Amino acid sequence: MTGAVTTAWCDRCGEAAATGDHAACHRARELEPPRFCPQCRRRMKVQILPAGWTATCVEHGDRHS
């Protein structure tokens, strides 16, 4: 993805990023790929690769490890 990314949603739990405690999400994201698009909250297609991961949002494109 290119450009600035607005993170309105938590990319692990899918809840609003500005509300609640996301400390567990941040710890889990050190080891796991994102599950939700942080811009639109859509569930992303995740592919685990030997050298990392790729997560794809149909609206906002790919994110890579």
N, C-alpha and C positions, 0 to 999 in steps of 0.2 A: 504494500500500500504506500501511496505517496501522499505528502501533505500532512497537515496537522490532524490528529485524531481526537475527536471529542468523545470523552468517556462518560456518557450519561448513565450507562448501565454497567454493572459488575460483569466482567467477562467469564466469571466462573459460576456464580449462582443466578445471574440474570435479574437480580433486584436492582433498584435504583442505587447508583454509586454514592449519592450524597446522603443516603439514609442508612441507619444501622451500622453495625460493626462488621467490617470485612477483613479483619485481621486473619481469620482462618482461611479466607479466600486467597489473600496475599501469600500466606505460607504455602498453600497447596499449589498455587500458580508457579512457584519456583520449580516444581517437579512435573506439573501437568500442562497440557495445552489449554487454550481457552475453549469454553463451551458455547458461549453466547457472544454475538457481535456487540462491542461496547457502544456502538453508535445507534443501533436500531433494535437490539434485544432479540434478533432472530437467532435461532439455534444454528450453529455453524457445522459444516461437514469437516471433520477432523481426520487427518491421515497421519499415522505415526510412521516415521521413516527411521532407518538405522542411524542417520545423522541428525535427527531432530523431528520436527513436525510441521505440518501445513494445516491451517484452518481457513476455510473458505465461507464467506458470507455471499449469498446470491446477489445482494444489493451493493456491498462495499468491497468485494474482492478478497484477495488472499492476505494472510498474515503468516509469517514464518518464524521458526525458532532462531 
